[in-house]
Amino acid sequence: MASRREITKKFAREYANANKTEKTQLLNALVETTGWHRDYARRAIRNAHARKGAARDRQRKPRPRKYSYDALVVLQEVWALSGQPSGKYLAAVMDDTLERLVRFRELGRVAARVSEEVLDELQSMSAATIDRYLKPHRDARYPHALGTTRPSHVLRWSIPTRTAMDGLPPGPGLYELDTVAHCGHTTKGEYLRTLTATDPVIGWTLIRGIRNNAHVNIRAGMDWIRKASRSRSRGWTSITEASS
């Protein structure tokens, strides 16, 4: 990030005295070099021109805390007792959740910090504020660890959704299979996996839980899917014949 800032500062010197055509060329070069969005690159190059000295020498003034420390501690406990939801969902149920936790005396070790002022602070928090205040607490509880395949934009582009128009057989019966690891935040130890079979023609999906990706477990899961497919096919045939 520091090297990008220095590159931007270098471009800013030429950008300030350039004409419209030269500014376009400089902006294109900056976008290609840094990989930034064009609007962000334009704003960065203007800020770099107005900045005096290196970007690393500037110290950002810390944002003052709007809510009290007691409210932050109680928020962490409410978040844990509520099932650790995101700020968007916790903000939507904050009033009812606080009322129940206080009425049934479930706040435990933080009960001494609960007051009318603290409750008012919690009820006035927005979803974004809740997520920002809980981020250090959430990161400490769930540190980053080795995980399995994650759904990213690259995967969504590389594995498109197939339909009956993509050269598949005209009728049902072909399954596409994949395994999903339910490992949570770490791949240590044993955890459940599911073998998922989807018929892209009609949209049927069968799911079978397996212990791991060993051949014997995958084979057993495929045998179960084969038997379940036959029973579902017979049931579908019976319904079709009855309706006709």
C-alpha positions in Angstrom: 0.0 0.0 0.0 2.9 2.4 0.8 4.4 1.8 -2.7 1.1 2.7 -4.3 1.0 5.9 -2.4 4.5 6.8 -3.5 3.6 6.0 -7.1 0.4 8.2 -6.8 2.5 11.1 -5.4 4.8 10.8 -8.4 1.9 10.8 -10.8 0.3 13.8 -9.0 3.2 16.1 -9.8 2.7 15.6 -13.5 -1.1 15.4 -13.2 -1.4 18.9 -11.8 0.3 20.6 -14.7 -1.1 18.3 -17.5 -3.8 19.1 -20.0 -7.0 17.0 -20.3 -5.5 14.5 -22.7 -2.4 14.0 -20.6 -4.5 13.7 -17.5 -6.5 10.9 -19.1 -3.2 9.1 -20.1 -1.8 9.5 -16.6 -5.0 8.3 -14.9 -5.1 5.2 -17.2 -1.5 4.4 -16.3 -2.2 4.8 -12.6 -5.2 2.5 -12.8 -3.2 -0.1 -14.7 -0.3 0.1 -12.3 -2.2 0.0 -9.0 -5.4 -1.9 -10.0 -7.6 0.7 -8.4 -11.0 1.7 -9.6 -10.9 4.7 -11.8 -12.9 7.0 -9.5 -10.7 6.0 -6.5 -7.5 6.6 -8.5 -8.7 10.1 -9.5 -9.5 11.0 -5.9 -6.2 9.5 -4.7 -4.1 11.5 -7.2 -5.9 14.7 -6.2 -5.3 14.1 -2.5 -1.7 13.2 -3.2 -1.2 16.5 -4.9 -2.6 18.4 -1.9 -0.7 16.4 0.6 2.7 17.7 1.9 5.3 15.0 2.5 4.9 11.2 2.5 1.6 9.6 3.2 3.2 7.5 5.9 4.1 10.6 7.9 0.5 11.7 8.2 -1.3 10.6 11.4 -5.0 10.2 11.2 -6.9 11.7 14.1 -8.6 8.9 16.0 -12.4 8.9 16.0 -13.7 9.7 19.4 -15.8 7.0 21.0 -19.5 7.8 20.9 -20.6 5.1 23.3 -19.3 4.3 26.8 -17.1 1.4 27.8 -19.9 -0.2 29.8 -22.1 -0.2 26.6 -19.3 -2.0 24.7 -18.9 -4.7 27.3 -22.7 -5.3 27.6 -22.9 -5.3 23.8 -20.4 -8.2 23.6 -22.4 -10.2 26.1 -25.7 -9.5 24.3 -24.1 -10.5 21.0 -22.9 -13.8 22.5 -26.2 -14.7 24.2 -28.1 -13.9 21.0 -26.2 -16.5 18.9 -23.5 -14.1 17.6 -25.6 -12.5 14.8 -24.5 -9.8 12.4 -25.1 -6.2 13.3 -27.9 -5.9 10.9 -29.9 -8.7 12.6 -28.9 -7.7 16.2 -29.9 -4.1 15.7 -33.4 -5.3 14.5 -34.0 -7.3 17.7 -32.0 -5.2 20.1 -35.0 -3.8 22.0 -36.8 -7.1 22.5 -33.5 -9.0 23.3 -32.5 -6.5 26.0 -35.9 -6.5 27.6 -35.8 -10.3 27.9 -32.2 -10.6 29.1 -32.8 -8.0 31.8 -36.2 -9.4 32.8 -34.9 -12.9 33.2 -31.5 -11.8 34.7 -29.4 -13.6 32.1 -26.7 -11.0 31.7 -24.7 -12.6 34.4 -21.2 -11.1 34.9 -22.1 -7.8 33.1 -25.3 -7.2 35.0 -23.6 -4.7 37.3 -22.8 -2.5 34.2 -26.4 -2.4 33.0 -28.1 1.0 33.6 -30.8 3.0 31.9 -28.1 5.0 30.1 -26.3 1.9 28.8 -29.6 0.4 27.6 -30.4 3.6 25.8 -27.0 3.6 24.1 -27.4 0.0 23.0 -30.9 0.7 21.5 -29.6 3.7 19.6 -26.7 1.8 17.9 -26.9 1.3 14.2 -26.0 -2.0 12.5 -22.7 -0.6 11.1 -21.7 0.7 14.6 -22.4 -2.7 16.1 -20.3 -4.5 13.6 -17.5 -2.0 14.0 -17.5 -2.3 17.8 -17.7 -6.1 17.7 -15.0 -6.6 15.1 -12.0 -6.8 17.5 -14.0 -9.1 19.8 -15.1 -11.3 17.0 -11.7 -11.6 15.4 -10.1 -12.5 18.8 -12.7 -15.3 19.3 -12.4 -16.7 15.8 -8.9 -16.1 14.5 -8.1 -16.8 10.9 -7.2 -20.4 10.2 -6.8 -22.7 7.3 -10.1 -23.3 5.6 -11.5 -25.2 2.7 -12.7 -23.9 -0.6 -14.5 -20.6 -0.2 -17.1 -19.1 -2.5 -15.4 -16.1 -4.2 -16.0 -14.2 -7.4 -13.4 -16.3 -9.1 -15.3 -19.5 -8.4 -18.6 -18.0 -9.4 -17.1 -17.1 -12.7 -15.3 -20.4 -13.2 -18.1 -22.7 -12.3 -21.2 -21.4 -14.0 -24.7 -22.7 -13.3 -25.6 -25.3 -15.9 -29.1 -25.8 -17.4 -30.8 -28.0 -19.8 -29.8 -25.6 -22.6 -26.0 -26.3 -22.0 -25.7 -29.5 -23.9 -27.0 -31.7 -21.1 -29.1 -34.9 -21.7 -32.7 -34.0 -22.6 -34.1 -35.9 -19.6 -33.4 -36.3 -15.9 -31.0 -38.8 -14.4 -27.6 -37.1 -14.6 -26.3 -35.8 -11.3 -23.5 -33.4 -10.6 -21.9 -34.1 -7.2 -19.8 -32.1 -4.8 -18.7 -32.3 -1.2 -19.2 -29.5 1.4 -17.1 -29.3 4.5 -18.9 -28.1 7.7 -15.6 -27.3 9.5 -16.5 -23.9 10.9 -13.5 -21.6 11.4 -10.8 -24.3 11.3 -10.1 -27.6 9.6 -8.6 -29.2 12.6 -10.1 -32.4 13.9 -13.1 -34.4 12.6 -16.1 -32.6 11.2 -19.1 -33.5 9.1 -19.2 -33.3 5.3 -22.2 -33.5 3.0 -22.3 -35.1 -0.4 -24.6 -33.0 -2.6 -26.0 -34.4 -5.8 -28.0 -32.1 -8.1 -29.9 -32.9 -11.3 -29.3 -29.7 -13.4 -32.2 -30.7 -15.8 -35.1 -30.8 -13.2 -33.4 -29.3 -10.2 -33.6 -32.2 -7.8 -31.1 -32.1 -5.0 -30.1 -35.0 -2.7 -27.9 -34.5 0.3 -26.1 -37.2 2.3 -24.0 -36.7 5.4 -20.6 -38.4 5.3 -17.7 -38.5 7.8 -14.9 -37.4 5.4 -13.8 -37.6 1.8 -12.4 -41.2 2.1 -13.3 -43.4 -0.9 -15.4 -45.7 1.3 -17.5 -42.8 2.5 -18.0 -41.3 -0.9 -18.9 -44.6 -2.3 -21.5 -45.3 0.4 -23.0 -41.8 -0.1 -23.3 -42.4 -3.9 -25.0 -45.8 -3.2 -27.5 -44.0 -1.0 -28.1 -41.3 -3.6 -28.7 -44.0 -6.2 -31.3 -45.8 -4.1 -33.0 -42.5 -3.1 -33.1 -41.5 -6.8 -34.9 -44.8 -7.7 -37.5 -44.4 -5.0 -38.1 -40.7 -5.9 -38.4 -41.7 -9.6 -41.0 -44.4 -8.8 -42.9 -41.9 -6.6 -42.8 -39.3 -9.4 -44.0 -41.9 -11.9 -46.9 -42.9 -9.7 -48.0 -39.3 -9.2 -47.8 -38.8 -13.0 -49.9 -41.9 -13.8 -52.5 -40.9 -11.1 -52.9 -37.4 -12.5 -53.3 -38.6 -16.1 
